[in-house]
Amino acid sequence: MKKIVQIIASLMIVAAIAGCWMSTEDIGDTVKSSMQETLSTDSNFKEHNLKVQDVQVLKKGGNSYKGIASILYNGTSHDVPIEITVDGRNVMWEAAPGSFLFVRL
């Protein structure tokens, strides 16, 4: 009986932990929102009226993901590669230096 209780408790813990993790769609939506807020408020970008159209996300491993953000600028869509880290509830994204050079061209 003790063994069954331990197994059930272990399964409940695994289910609780798994429930905290976000799907790739949730991560994409979160990054899209965060990125749009950054582009709309950062002094380097806000005057350019950039629009984040979509963010596609693929899992690399562990809590690391790769993504492609589609950014609309002057009627043209530009793909911006991003690195994403997720700790269950928090999402951090980063674009490599030079990823937004299309704005300056």
Buried (B, 14 or more C-beta within 10 A) or exposed (E): EEEEEEEEEEEEEEEEEEEEEBEBEEBBBBBBEBBBEBBEEEEEBEEBEBEBEBBBBEEEEEBEBEBBBBBBBEEEEBEBEBBBBBEEEEBEBEBEEEBBEBBEE
